[in-house]
Amino acid sequence: GHSVNKGEWITRLMGEYKDGYPDLKKPGQAKWLSDDYVKFFRFAQSRIEQTGYGVLAFISNHGYLDNPTFHGMRRSLMKTFDDIFVLDLHGSVKKKEKAPDGSKDENVFDIQQGVSIGLFVKRKNGTDSKPAKIHHAEVWGPREIWETDAKGNRNLIGGKYRYLYDHDVRTTKWTRVKPRDPFQLFVPQNASVLAEYESGWSLADIFSPSGDPAPGMVTTHDEFAISWTAEESAEKIRRFLKTTSEEDARAIFRLCSQSQWDYARAKNELKDGAWKEKVTPVLYRPFDVRWTVYDPNVAVHRRVRVSRHMLAGENLGLGTTRSVEIGRGWEHVFCTRYLIQHHTVSIKEVNYLFPLYLYVDHGDAAEDLEEMAAREEARAYGIRRRANLSAGFVEEVAGRVKLAFVGDGTGDLKKTFGPEDVFDYLYAVLHSPAYRARYAPFLRMDFPRVPVTSDRKLFAALVGLGRRLRGLHLLETAAEGGASFPVAGDNTVAAVRYTEALGRVHINDAQYFEGVSPAVWNFHVGGYQVCEKWLKDRRRRALDYDEITRYLQIVAALGATLALTSQIDTVIAAHGGWPLG
């Protein structure tokens, strides 16, 4: 994604892979289109277009087959060629791929990226009026399987190498794929389940009053902008203001090297002391609340349009991602009372924040007439905030469950429902293991889509379970747990190690947390192994009493989460199962 090959000619050619897709005009969204293997595709495609016919045959990264970023590339390839054959050899370490039966899946090379073989055919008498026919096949499992015969000879009898040796284009069993908008995937999709999934509401459409989804903030220099405590945040600014030169400041902090931040400007604008009123908590990682100074000279990209609503008053926010590289499965959602950072709920992908309420008397001018009218109406009735829920979505929920909507808080779920009921319903569905498994191929494509049930009792039950889940994740609801921290010491996190047989999480040679089950230890949010990550981020720090207590709360909350997510599936099954709609 950080290719140095940025010549004018290839850059112009690559532009075709972005035409018609406004999201790909944003550098952050189109980053992986800059990968050199994609540029080799575009170069070869261009040569064949000039010649008028030919075959492009590449062994390459397999990401272009189904990564959402490559939808323009796939559309362009289908336009140029008559037939496209793709043999997906999988083996992605980054995606943590496993064979469909759960067994190990190995790469054909000693690399981390999954691999595919692509054959792109443009015939001399082909037609440009129809998109290419897509032929797909895949091979999973070990790289090679050997057998020793009676004479002691080792023979290659299976695995990916054996398959490749024995097959060619004619003998491969291909599956015809008919790519669909908007992503034009080169992999098979279950059409009936896809239609079912697409009938649900995208989170981006549900929370549309706040405008286009906004990512979490990017400070550009977390070492300076993110702190363990409010006092540490303030002390960093005081130390920065005492520096006499940029070199002096960079000797103390690892500061932003981008043009968006300037030492002289930062020092001049921070010296008035207004920053002292901007020290605020931020959900940095799951269950990990830290502190920042909400000022552009500290946290450079603050995403003000959305984040201001999390600061204006009490609020709830849903953090998630637009697309993911699924290995373990979709697990990319968390709730917050605070701002989030670019990677709060996901180790790799861009994180987006959806606030539940918009504060109408705070922040910038309205962006359009509809927004302006909504604000004026709210002010006229003395309303300080309004729900960030689209009218169409609220109307559909109300019509399906036969309840009236109240604009703030919760309803009684007998005659009324409120914004927080909606939030909790969404939160429950997004945590259903059956939902995540059923829609796994589609959850990696875009913002999650959530079905709306017509069963009022199921709706109320999921609201209740989602509320308990939310309380656990905000650490606002206590959970019973048997974990303890039994050995006294200096509490320094030297090295984190888990002993499964004893249920112990060691932080140094003498001290450990006890009573941590394997399921809790292995609990993940967006690629983060929560119990391990929280402690590893505190390596070389001595845990204080509050941090020890917090860790015990996290362990208990995760144990309760596992029970609740199982209960969510049980409740759904008792009310007819999937699909919910």
C-alpha positions as CSV (number, residue, x, y, z in Angstrom):
1,G,0.0,0.0,0.0
2,H,3.0,2.3,0.2
3,S,4.3,1.8,-3.3
4,V,7.1,4.1,-4.5
5,N,6.1,3.6,-8.1
6,K,4.0,6.7,-8.5
7,G,4.8,7.8,-12.1
8,E,2.4,9.9,-14.0
9,W,1.6,7.2,-16.6
10,I,0.7,4.4,-14.2
11,T,-1.1,6.8,-11.9
12,R,-3.3,7.9,-14.7
13,L,-4.0,4.2,-15.7
14,M,-4.8,3.4,-12.1
15,G,-7.4,6.1,-12.1
16,E,-9.7,3.9,-14.1
17,Y,-10.0,1.5,-11.2
18,K,-11.4,4.4,-9.2
19,D,-13.8,5.9,-11.8
20,G,-17.4,5.9,-10.7
21,Y,-16.5,5.1,-7.0
22,P,-16.4,8.3,-5.0
23,D,-15.2,6.4,-1.9
24,L,-12.0,5.4,-3.8
25,K,-11.1,9.0,-4.4
26,K,-10.2,9.3,-0.7
27,P,-6.6,8.3,-0.2
28,G,-7.3,6.3,2.9
29,Q,-10.0,4.2,1.3
30,A,-8.0,3.5,-1.9
31,K,-4.7,2.8,-0.2
32,W,-4.4,-0.9,-1.2
33,L,-5.0,-0.1,-4.9
34,S,-1.5,1.4,-4.8
35,D,0.0,-2.1,-4.2
36,D,2.5,-2.9,-6.9
37,Y,0.8,-6.2,-7.8
38,V,-2.3,-4.2,-8.7
39,K,-0.2,-1.9,-10.9
40,F,1.2,-4.9,-12.7
41,F,-2.3,-6.0,-13.4
42,R,-3.2,-2.6,-14.8
43,F,0.0,-2.5,-16.9
44,A,-0.6,-5.9,-18.5
45,Q,-4.3,-5.1,-19.0
46,S,-3.3,-2.0,-20.8
47,R,-1.0,-3.9,-23.2
48,I,-3.7,-6.4,-24.0
49,E,-6.2,-3.6,-24.7
50,Q,-3.7,-2.1,-27.1
51,T,-3.0,-5.4,-28.9
52,G,-6.7,-6.3,-29.0
53,Y,-6.4,-9.8,-27.7
54,G,-4.2,-12.0,-25.5
55,V,-3.9,-13.8,-22.2
56,L,-2.9,-12.3,-18.9
57,A,-1.7,-15.0,-16.4
58,F,-0.5,-14.0,-13.0
59,I,0.2,-15.7,-9.7
60,S,-0.5,-13.0,-7.2
61,N,-2.0,-11.8,-3.9
62,H,-5.6,-13.1,-3.8
63,G,-6.9,-9.9,-2.1
64,Y,-8.3,-8.5,-5.4
65,L,-10.9,-11.3,-5.6
66,D,-13.2,-10.0,-2.8
67,N,-11.6,-7.1,-1.0
68,P,-14.2,-4.2,-1.2
69,T,-11.5,-1.7,-2.2
70,F,-11.0,-3.5,-5.5
71,H,-14.5,-3.3,-6.8
72,G,-13.4,-0.8,-9.5
73,M,-10.6,-3.1,-10.5
74,R,-12.9,-6.0,-10.9
75,R,-15.4,-4.0,-12.9
76,S,-12.5,-2.9,-15.3
77,L,-11.2,-6.4,-15.7
78,M,-14.6,-7.7,-16.6
79,K,-15.0,-5.0,-19.1
80,T,-11.7,-5.8,-20.8
81,F,-11.7,-9.6,-20.9
82,D,-14.0,-12.3,-22.2
83,D,-13.3,-15.0,-19.7
84,I,-11.6,-14.8,-16.3
85,F,-10.5,-18.0,-14.5
86,V,-9.4,-17.6,-10.8
87,L,-8.0,-20.4,-8.7
88,D,-7.9,-19.3,-5.1
89,L,-5.2,-21.1,-3.2
90,H,-5.9,-19.2,0.0
91,G,-3.3,-19.6,2.8
92,S,-3.5,-16.1,4.1
93,V,-1.8,-15.7,7.4
94,K,-3.1,-12.1,7.8
95,K,-6.7,-13.4,7.5
96,K,-5.9,-16.4,9.7
97,E,-7.6,-18.6,7.1
98,K,-8.6,-22.1,7.9
99,A,-10.1,-24.8,5.7
100,P,-13.9,-25.1,5.7
101,D,-13.7,-28.1,8.0
102,G,-11.7,-26.1,10.5
103,S,-8.4,-27.8,9.6
104,K,-5.1,-26.0,8.9
105,D,-4.7,-24.0,5.7
106,E,-1.2,-23.5,4.4
107,N,0.3,-21.0,1.9
108,V,1.9,-22.4,-1.2
109,F,4.8,-20.0,-0.6
110,D,6.5,-18.8,2.6
111,I,4.6,-15.6,2.7
112,Q,1.7,-14.1,4.7
113,Q,-0.6,-13.0,1.8
114,G,-3.0,-15.5,0.4
115,V,-2.3,-16.6,-3.2
116,S,-4.4,-17.0,-6.4
117,I,-3.8,-18.0,-10.0
118,G,-5.6,-15.7,-12.4
119,L,-6.0,-16.3,-16.1
120,F,-7.6,-13.5,-18.1
121,V,-8.6,-14.2,-21.7
122,K,-9.4,-11.6,-24.4
123,R,-10.2,-13.2,-27.7
124,K,-9.4,-11.8,-31.0
125,N,-13.1,-12.0,-32.0
126,G,-14.4,-11.3,-28.5
127,T,-16.9,-8.7,-27.6
128,D,-16.6,-5.6,-25.5
129,S,-20.4,-5.4,-25.0
130,K,-20.7,-8.1,-22.4
131,P,-18.8,-8.4,-19.1
132,A,-16.4,-11.3,-18.8
133,K,-17.6,-14.7,-17.6
134,I,-16.1,-15.4,-14.2
135,H,-14.9,-19.0,-13.4
136,H,-13.9,-19.7,-9.9
137,A,-12.3,-22.7,-8.1
138,E,-10.4,-23.0,-4.8
139,V,-8.0,-25.3,-3.0
140,W,-7.8,-25.5,0.8
141,G,-5.6,-27.4,3.2
142,P,-1.9,-28.3,3.6
143,R,0.7,-27.4,1.1
144,E,1.7,-31.1,0.7
145,I,0.9,-34.5,2.0
146,W,3.5,-37.2,1.8
147,E,3.3,-41.0,2.1
148,T,6.2,-43.5,2.5
149,D,5.7,-46.8,0.6
150,A,6.9,-50.2,1.5
151,K,10.3,-49.6,-0.1
152,G,10.9,-46.4,1.9
153,N,10.1,-44.0,-0.9
154,R,8.3,-40.8,-0.1
155,N,5.5,-39.9,-2.5
156,L,3.6,-36.7,-2.7
157,I,0.0,-37.9,-2.5
158,G,-2.0,-34.8,-1.6
159,G,-2.2,-31.1,-0.7
160,K,-2.1,-28.0,-2.8
161,Y,1.1,-29.0,-4.7
162,R,-0.3,-32.3,-5.7
163,Y,-3.6,-30.7,-6.9
164,L,-1.7,-28.1,-8.9
165,Y,0.5,-30.8,-10.5
166,D,-2.5,-32.9,-11.5
167,H,-4.8,-30.1,-12.8
168,D,-4.9,-27.6,-15.6
169,V,-7.6,-25.2,-16.9
170,R,-9.5,-28.0,-18.7
171,T,-9.5,-30.5,-15.8
172,T,-10.3,-28.0,-13.0
173,K,-13.9,-28.0,-11.9
174,W,-14.9,-24.4,-12.2
175,T,-17.9,-22.7,-10.7
176,R,-19.5,-19.8,-12.6
177,V,-19.8,-16.6,-10.6
178,K,-22.1,-13.8,-11.5
179,P,-20.7,-10.7,-9.8
180,R,-23.4,-8.3,-8.4
181,D,-23.3,-4.7,-7.6
182,P,-22.0,-2.9,-5.7
183,F,-18.8,-5.0,-5.1
184,Q,-18.6,-7.3,-8.2
185,L,-17.0,-10.1,-6.2
186,F,-15.0,-12.8,-8.0
187,V,-16.0,-15.4,-5.4
188,P,-19.3,-17.4,-5.1
189,Q,-22.0,-16.0,-2.9
190,N,-25.1,-17.7,-1.5
191,A,-27.7,-15.7,-3.3
192,S,-30.6,-16.4,-1.0
193,V,-28.7,-15.6,2.1
194,L,-27.3,-12.5,0.5
195,A,-30.8,-11.3,-0.4
196,E,-31.8,-11.9,3.1
197,Y,-28.9,-10.0,4.5
198,E,-29.4,-7.1,2.1
199,S,-33.0,-6.7,3.3
200,G,-31.6,-5.5,6.6
201,W,-30.6,-1.9,7.4
202,S,-27.0,-0.7,7.1
203,L,-25.7,1.0,10.2
204,A,-24.7,3.9,7.9
205,D,-28.3,4.3,6.9
206,I,-29.7,3.9,10.4
207,F,-27.4,6.6,11.8
208,S,-27.7,8.8,8.7
209,P,-28.8,12.1,10.3
210,S,-25.2,12.7,11.4
211,G,-24.1,12.6,7.7
212,D,-21.5,10.4,6.1
213,P,-19.9,8.0,8.6
214,A,-17.0,9.5,10.4
215,P,-13.9,7.6,11.5
216,G,-12.4,7.8,15.0
217,M,-9.8,10.5,15.6
218,V,-6.2,10.2,14.5
219,T,-3.8,12.1,16.8
220,T,-0.8,11.4,14.5
221,H,1.3,11.2,17.6
222,D,-0.3,9.0,20.3
223,E,2.8,9.1,22.5
224,F,2.2,12.8,22.9
225,A,-1.6,13.0,22.6
226,I,-2.7,9.9,24.5
227,S,-2.1,9.5,28.3
228,W,-3.0,7.2,31.1
229,T,-4.5,9.9,33.3
230,A,-5.9,13.4,32.9
231,E,-3.0,14.8,34.9
232,E,-0.4,13.1,32.7
233,S,-2.2,14.7,29.7
234,A,-1.8,18.1,31.3
235,E,1.8,17.5,32.3
236,K,2.7,16.6,28.7
237,I,1.4,20.0,27.5
238,R,3.3,21.8,30.2
239,R,6.5,20.1,29.3
240,F,5.9,20.8,25.6
241,L,5.4,24.5,26.4
242,K,8.7,24.7,28.2
243,T,10.6,23.5,25.2
244,T,12.7,26.1,23.4
245,S,12.9,24.5,20.0
246,E,11.3,21.8,17.8
247,E,14.4,19.7,18.2
248,D,14.1,20.0,22.0
249,A,10.4,18.9,21.8
250,R,11.2,15.9,19.5
251,A,13.8,14.8,21.9
252,I,11.1,14.4,24.5
253,F,8.1,13.2,22.4
254,R,7.7,11.3,19.2
255,L,5.8,14.1,17.4
256,C,3.9,14.2,14.1
257,S,6.1,14.6,11.0
258,Q,3.2,15.5,8.7
259,S,2.3,18.9,7.4
260,Q,-0.9,19.1,9.3
261,W,1.0,19.8,12.6
262,D,3.4,22.6,13.1
263,Y,5.6,23.1,16.2
264,A,5.6,26.9,16.3
265,R,1.8,27.1,15.7
266,A,1.1,24.5,18.4
267,K,3.3,26.2,21.0
268,N,1.8,29.6,20.2
269,E,-1.9,28.5,20.3
270,L,-1.5,26.3,23.4
271,K,0.1,28.9,25.6
272,D,-3.2,30.7,26.3
273,G,-4.2,27.8,28.6
274,A,-7.5,27.1,26.9
275,W,-6.5,23.5,26.4
276,K,-7.0,22.9,30.2
277,E,-10.7,22.8,29.6
278,K,-10.2,20.2,26.8
279,V,-8.7,17.3,28.7
280,T,-11.1,14.5,28.0
281,P,-11.3,10.7,28.2
282,V,-11.1,8.5,25.1
283,L,-11.8,4.8,24.6
284,Y,-8.4,3.9,23.2
285,R,-8.9,0.1,23.0
286,P,-11.7,-2.2,24.2
287,F,-12.3,-1.6,27.9
288,D,-9.2,0.7,27.9
289,V,-10.2,4.3,28.7
290,R,-7.3,6.8,28.4
291,W,-7.0,10.6,28.1
292,T,-6.3,13.2,25.5
293,V,-6.5,17.0,25.0
294,Y,-9.2,17.7,22.4
295,D,-7.3,20.4,20.6
296,P,-6.0,20.3,17.0
297,N,-2.5,21.0,18.2
298,V,-2.5,17.8,20.2
299,A,-5.0,15.4,18.7
300,V,-4.6,16.6,15.1
301,H,-7.6,14.9,13.3
302,R,-10.4,15.1,15.8
303,R,-13.4,14.3,13.5
304,V,-15.2,17.3,15.0
305,R,-18.4,16.8,13.0
306,V,-19.3,13.6,14.9
307,S,-17.1,13.6,17.9
308,R,-18.4,17.0,19.2
309,H,-21.7,15.2,20.0
310,M,-19.9,12.8,22.3
311,L,-18.5,15.8,24.3
312,A,-21.6,18.0,24.4
313,G,-23.4,15.9,26.9
314,E,-24.3,12.3,27.9
315,N,-24.3,10.1,24.9
316,L,-23.8,6.6,23.6
317,G,-21.6,5.6,20.6
318,L,-21.3,2.5,18.5
319,G,-17.8,1.8,17.1
320,T,-17.4,-0.5,14.2
321,T,-15.6,-0.9,10.8
322,R,-16.7,-0.6,7.2
323,S,-14.9,-3.7,5.9
324,V,-12.7,-6.3,7.5
325,E,-10.2,-9.1,6.6
326,I,-12.0,-11.9,8.3
327,G,-9.9,-14.7,9.7
328,R,-11.4,-15.4,13.1
329,G,-14.8,-14.1,12.2
330,W,-16.6,-10.8,12.4
331,E,-16.1,-9.3,15.9
332,H,-15.7,-5.6,15.1
333,V,-18.1,-3.7,17.3
334,F,-18.0,-2.1,20.7
335,C,-19.9,0.6,22.6
336,T,-18.6,3.8,24.2
337,R,-19.5,6.9,26.2
338,Y,-16.4,8.6,24.9
339,L,-14.5,9.5,21.8
340,I,-12.9,6.7,20.0
341,Q,-9.5,6.4,18.2
342,H,-8.7,5.2,14.7
343,H,-8.2,1.7,15.9
344,T,-10.3,1.4,19.0
345,V,-12.4,-1.6,18.0
346,S,-10.2,-3.1,15.3
347,I,-6.5,-3.8,15.1
348,K,-6.2,-3.1,11.4
349,E,-9.3,-1.5,9.8
350,V,-10.5,2.1,9.9
351,N,-12.9,2.5,12.9
352,Y,-16.1,4.6,12.6
353,L,-18.2,6.2,15.3
354,F,-22.0,6.4,15.3
355,P,-23.3,8.6,18.1
356,L,-26.8,7.8,19.3
357,Y,-27.7,11.5,20.0
358,L,-27.0,14.7,18.2
359,Y,-26.8,17.8,20.4
360,V,-28.7,20.5,18.5
361,D,-27.3,23.5,20.4
362,H,-23.7,22.6,20.0
363,G,-21.1,22.9,17.3
364,D,-21.0,24.1,13.7
365,A,-23.7,25.4,11.5
366,A,-26.2,22.9,10.0
367,E,-24.9,21.3,6.8
368,D,-28.2,21.3,4.9
369,L,-31.8,22.6,5.1
370,E,-33.2,19.3,6.6
371,E,-30.6,19.5,9.3
372,M,-31.3,23.1,9.9
373,A,-35.1,22.5,10.2
374,A,-34.6,19.6,12.6
375,R,-32.4,21.8,14.8
376,E,-34.8,24.7,14.8
377,E,-37.7,22.4,15.6
378,A,-35.8,20.9,18.5
379,R,-34.9,24.3,19.9
380,A,-38.5,25.4,19.6
381,Y,-39.6,22.6,21.9
382,G,-36.7,23.1,24.3
383,I,-35.0,19.9,23.2
384,R,-31.2,19.9,23.6
385,R,-30.5,16.7,21.7
386,R,-32.3,14.5,19.2
387,A,-31.9,10.9,18.2
388,N,-29.4,10.2,15.4
389,L,-31.7,7.7,13.8
390,S,-33.2,8.0,10.3
391,A,-36.9,8.6,10.1
392,G,-37.3,5.7,7.7
393,F,-35.7,3.3,10.0
394,V,-37.7,4.5,13.0
395,E,-40.9,4.2,11.0
396,E,-40.1,0.6,9.9
397,V,-39.3,-0.5,13.5
398,A,-42.5,1.2,14.8
399,G,-44.6,-0.4,12.1
400,R,-43.1,-3.9,12.6
401,V,-43.3,-4.1,16.4
402,K,-46.4,-1.9,16.7
403,L,-44.9,0.5,19.2
404,A,-44.8,4.3,19.2
405,F,-41.4,6.0,19.2
406,V,-40.3,8.4,22.0
407,G,-37.6,10.8,21.0
408,D,-35.2,10.3,24.0
409,G,-34.2,7.6,26.4
410,T,-36.2,4.4,26.5
411,G,-39.8,3.3,26.1
412,D,-41.8,0.8,28.1
413,L,-41.7,-1.7,25.3
414,K,-45.4,-2.3,25.7
415,K,-46.6,0.8,23.9
416,T,-43.4,2.8,23.2
417,F,-39.7,2.4,22.4
418,G,-36.9,4.9,22.4
419,P,-33.5,5.5,20.9
420,E,-31.7,3.6,23.6
421,D,-34.0,0.6,23.0
422,V,-32.9,0.7,19.3
423,F,-29.3,0.9,20.3
424,D,-29.6,-2.1,22.6
425,Y,-31.5,-4.1,20.0
426,L,-28.7,-3.4,17.4
427,Y,-26.1,-4.3,19.9
428,A,-27.7,-7.6,20.8
429,V,-28.1,-8.7,17.1
430,L,-24.5,-7.6,16.3
431,H,-23.3,-9.9,19.1
432,S,-25.3,-12.9,18.1
433,P,-22.9,-15.7,17.2
434,A,-25.5,-17.1,14.7
435,Y,-25.8,-13.7,13.0
436,R,-22.0,-13.5,12.7
437,A,-21.7,-17.0,11.3
438,R,-24.7,-16.8,9.0
439,Y,-23.7,-13.5,7.3
440,A,-19.9,-13.8,7.6
441,P,-19.1,-13.4,3.9
442,F,-21.1,-10.2,3.7
443,L,-20.1,-8.7,7.0
444,R,-16.6,-8.2,5.6
445,M,-17.8,-6.1,2.7
446,D,-19.3,-3.0,4.2
447,F,-21.0,-1.6,7.3
448,P,-23.0,-4.3,9.0
449,R,-26.7,-4.7,8.0
450,V,-29.2,-5.5,10.7
451,P,-32.7,-7.1,10.2
452,V,-35.7,-5.6,11.9
453,T,-37.9,-8.2,13.6
454,S,-41.7,-8.2,13.4
455,D,-42.0,-10.1,16.7
456,R,-42.5,-7.6,19.5
457,K,-41.7,-10.1,22.2
458,L,-38.4,-10.9,20.5
459,F,-37.7,-7.2,20.0
460,A,-38.2,-6.6,23.8
461,A,-36.1,-9.6,24.7
462,L,-33.2,-8.6,22.5
463,V,-33.4,-5.0,23.9
464,G,-33.0,-6.4,27.4
465,L,-30.1,-8.6,26.5
466,G,-28.4,-5.8,24.5
467,R,-28.8,-3.4,27.5
468,R,-27.1,-5.9,29.8
469,L,-24.4,-6.4,27.3
470,R,-23.9,-2.7,26.9
471,G,-23.7,-2.2,30.6
472,L,-21.0,-4.9,30.8
473,H,-18.9,-3.4,28.1
474,L,-19.1,0.1,29.6
475,L,-18.3,-1.5,32.9
476,E,-21.4,0.2,34.3
477,T,-23.0,-3.1,35.2
478,A,-21.2,-5.4,37.7
479,A,-20.7,-9.0,36.8
480,E,-20.0,-11.9,39.1
481,G,-16.6,-13.4,38.5
482,G,-14.3,-15.7,40.4
483,A,-11.0,-14.1,39.3
484,S,-8.6,-12.8,41.9
485,F,-5.1,-11.3,42.3
486,P,-3.9,-13.3,45.3
487,V,-0.1,-12.6,45.6
488,A,1.3,-9.3,46.9
489,G,4.2,-7.7,45.1
490,D,5.3,-4.6,43.2
491,N,2.5,-5.2,40.6
492,T,4.9,-4.5,37.7
493,V,3.8,-6.0,34.3
494,A,7.0,-7.6,33.2
495,A,5.8,-10.3,30.8
496,V,2.2,-11.5,30.2
497,R,1.8,-15.3,30.2
498,Y,-1.2,-17.5,30.5
499,T,-1.3,-20.9,32.1
500,E,-4.4,-22.6,30.9
501,A,-4.4,-25.6,33.3
502,L,-4.4,-23.2,36.3
503,G,-6.4,-20.4,34.7
504,R,-3.6,-17.9,35.6
505,V,-2.5,-14.8,33.8
506,H,1.0,-14.1,35.0
507,I,2.3,-10.5,34.9
508,N,5.7,-11.2,36.4
509,D,7.5,-14.2,38.0
510,A,5.6,-13.9,41.2
511,Q,2.2,-12.4,40.6
512,Y,-0.8,-13.4,38.6
513,F,-4.5,-13.1,38.1
514,E,-6.3,-16.4,38.9
515,G,-9.6,-17.7,37.8
516,V,-9.4,-16.7,34.1
517,S,-11.0,-19.3,31.9
518,P,-9.6,-20.2,28.5
519,A,-12.7,-18.8,26.8
520,V,-12.3,-15.5,28.6
521,W,-8.6,-15.4,27.9
522,N,-9.2,-16.0,24.2
523,F,-12.0,-13.5,23.9
524,H,-11.4,-11.1,21.0
525,V,-12.8,-7.7,19.8
526,G,-11.7,-6.7,16.3
527,G,-8.5,-8.8,16.4
528,Y,-7.6,-7.7,19.9
529,Q,-7.3,-10.5,22.4
530,V,-8.7,-8.3,25.2
531,C,-7.3,-9.8,28.4
532,E,-3.8,-10.1,26.8
533,K,-3.8,-6.7,25.0
534,W,-4.9,-4.7,28.1
535,L,-2.0,-6.0,30.1
536,K,0.6,-5.9,27.4
537,D,-0.1,-2.3,26.8
538,R,0.9,-1.7,30.4
539,R,4.2,-3.5,30.2
540,R,6.9,-2.0,32.4
541,R,4.2,-0.2,34.4
542,A,3.2,-1.0,38.0
543,L,-0.6,-1.6,38.2
544,D,-2.3,0.5,40.9
545,Y,-5.3,-0.6,42.9
546,D,-7.8,0.9,40.4
547,E,-6.2,-0.9,37.5
548,I,-6.1,-4.3,39.3
549,T,-9.8,-3.8,40.1
550,R,-10.5,-2.8,36.5
551,Y,-8.8,-5.9,35.1
552,L,-10.9,-8.1,37.4
553,Q,-14.0,-6.3,36.2
554,I,-13.0,-6.9,32.6
555,V,-12.5,-10.6,33.2
556,A,-16.0,-10.8,34.9
557,A,-17.6,-8.8,32.1
558,L,-16.1,-11.1,29.4
559,G,-17.4,-14.2,31.2
560,A,-20.8,-12.7,31.4
561,T,-20.6,-11.6,27.7
562,L,-20.0,-15.2,26.6
563,A,-23.1,-16.3,28.5
564,L,-25.2,-13.4,27.2
565,T,-24.3,-14.0,23.5
566,S,-25.2,-17.6,23.8
567,Q,-28.5,-16.5,25.4
568,I,-29.1,-14.1,22.5
569,D,-29.0,-17.1,20.1
570,T,-31.3,-19.1,22.3
571,V,-33.9,-16.4,22.5
572,I,-33.8,-15.9,18.7
573,A,-34.1,-19.7,18.1
574,A,-37.1,-19.8,20.5
575,H,-38.8,-17.1,18.4
576,G,-38.5,-18.8,15.0
577,G,-34.8,-18.4,14.4
578,W,-33.3,-16.8,11.2
579,P,-34.1,-14.8,9.3
580,L,-35.4,-12.3,11.8
581,G,-37.3,-10.2,9.4
